[in-house]
Amino acid sequence: MPLPNKPRKTSHAARSPARPAAPAAPRRPAAPARSERNERNERNERSERSESGRGQRQEKPGHPARRPRHPEVSAKPERLHKVLAQSGIGSRRQMEEMIAAGRVVVNGETAHVGQQVAADDRVKVNGKLVRLRFSDRLPRVILYHKPEGEIVSRNDPEHRPNVFTALPRMASGRWVAVGRLDFNTSGLLLLTTSGELANRLMHPRYQLVREYAVRILGELSAEARQRLLDGIELDDGPARFSSFQEAGGEGANRWYRVALSEGRNREVRRMFEAVGVVVSRLIRVRYGPFVLPPNLRRGQIFELGEADVRKLLVDFGLPPAGAGRPLRARPGA
């Protein structure tokens, strides 16, 4: 039987037509050779930049670099009750009473009267940490035009609006009111960060004049006016106006300017009520050397400048503080 023919071997070229070769990609020109010296210099520069950047805060692009903080000068140790008064907690006498009652703790131990503290001590009053303010810093003093409907207290069971929410916030210390104004009384209210200064401004021995603009309902007889000048007896003692002047108005609404040298609770209103007259509006326009600025609107503040604060300290027998941060007299919203 005849054998099948074996397939004949053919070359690759014979099996399929030849494909055209793809054009060769253009070759990039060879980069010039870098010398060992150049490479070594670049490595050294990168190393120097890395070393200099360690420990520094990286700023975000577009943000200015932060200024380095100046080293803080440690304050000299001072009496604890004095520092607490300067920090706005209360008067020196109040602080001594709190220390004696065991309500002040220094570095975890109960404080004692006469103890000294430094800037690195941790002081707590009633369990709350206090940021101490030493006498080398100048206190702040502001004039606030209090509107009606605000209470001069941080603790109110009725949760009514208080004046402290409208004041500038501080990183340390707190505002201390120099006296108080009733909820329905408006006008000049002094506040400071120094409890000692506030105590001096309220102390009876300085006899600071408080002047009010009073609007009354109805007529005030000459006899009643003279009684208010001569003195009348209230539940908490005698009271009298040092001056009494007419300030305009007509009909049932008449305005008067009255002044006295103390500030008992609702004293002006109670004095007029004692002679049978009702006060419909009461505005404090002066407290000692301070007069309510005519351009200061209700709810605004005016901060005393550094020179005025220093003069105030000297006038009330307090040592002028060291140069603190500059203060500008400015109206505030």
Secondary structure, DSSP 8 states (H G I E B T S, - for coil): -----------HHHHS-------------------HHHHHHHHHHHHHHHHHHTTS----TTS--------------EEHHHHHHHTTS--HHHHHHHHHTT-EEETTEE--TT-EE-TT--EEETTEEE----TTS---EEEEEE-TT-BS-S--TT---BGGGGS---SSS--EEES---TT-EEEEEEES-HHHHHHHH-GGG---EEEEEEEES---HHHHHHHHH-EEETTEEE--SEEEEEEEETTEEEEEEEES---TTHHHHHHHHTT-EEEEEEEEEETTEE--TT--TT-EEE--HHHHHHHHHHTT-------S----EEE-
